[in-house]
Amino acid sequence: MDSNVFKGKWNQMKGEAKKQWGKLTDDDLDVIAGEKDKLVGKIQERYGHSKDDAEREYTDWSTRFRD
């Protein structure tokens, strides 16, 4: 997903992100503020995934929001 589109849809997507990655806190989601790299970094931090694994999870998850 394009980063501008991701930022624009972030408020709608926050709830879905929380369902997908339950270890992310509301504060984490506020800090992420629709920035893909921050989301990937928080997934790595909270779940101990490698960058590649976190990127893959993000990609799989974000495909559900394409128009």
C-alpha positions in Angstrom: 0.0 0.0 0.0 1.2 3.5 -0.9 2.5 5.3 2.2 0.2 8.3 1.6 -2.8 6.1 1.3 -1.8 4.2 4.5 -1.5 7.5 6.4 -4.9 8.6 5.1 -6.6 5.4 6.2 -4.7 5.0 9.4 -7.6 6.0 11.7 -9.9 3.4 10.1 -7.1 0.8 10.2 -6.0 1.2 13.8 -8.7 -1.1 15.1 -7.8 -3.8 12.6 -4.1 -3.4 13.5 -4.9 -3.9 17.1 -6.9 -7.1 16.3 -4.0 -8.4 14.2 -1.2 -7.5 16.6 -2.8 -7.5 20.1 0.5 -6.7 21.8 0.5 -3.2 20.2 -0.8 -0.7 22.7 -3.0 2.3 22.0 0.1 4.5 22.6 2.0 2.4 20.0 -0.7 3.0 17.5 -0.7 6.7 18.2 3.1 6.9 17.7 2.9 4.9 14.5 0.5 7.5 13.1 0.1 5.8 9.8 3.8 5.3 9.1 4.5 1.9 7.7 8.1 1.8 8.9 7.1 2.6 12.4 4.4 -0.2 12.3 7.0 -2.7 11.1 9.4 -1.6 13.8 6.8 -2.0 16.5 5.9 -5.4 15.2 9.6 -6.4 15.4 9.9 -4.9 18.9 6.7 -6.4 20.4 6.9 -9.9 18.8 10.7 -10.3 18.3 10.4 -10.8 14.6 13.1 -10.1 12.1 12.6 -7.1 9.8 11.8 -9.4 6.9 9.2 -11.3 8.8 7.6 -8.1 10.1 7.6 -6.6 6.6 5.9 -9.8 5.3 3.3 -9.7 8.0 2.6 -6.0 7.2 2.3 -6.8 3.5 -0.1 -9.7 4.0 -2.2 -7.6 6.4 -2.3 -4.4 4.3 -3.5 -6.2 1.2 -6.9 -6.5 2.8 -7.2 -2.7 2.6 -6.5 -2.1 -1.0 -9.3 -0.4 -2.9 
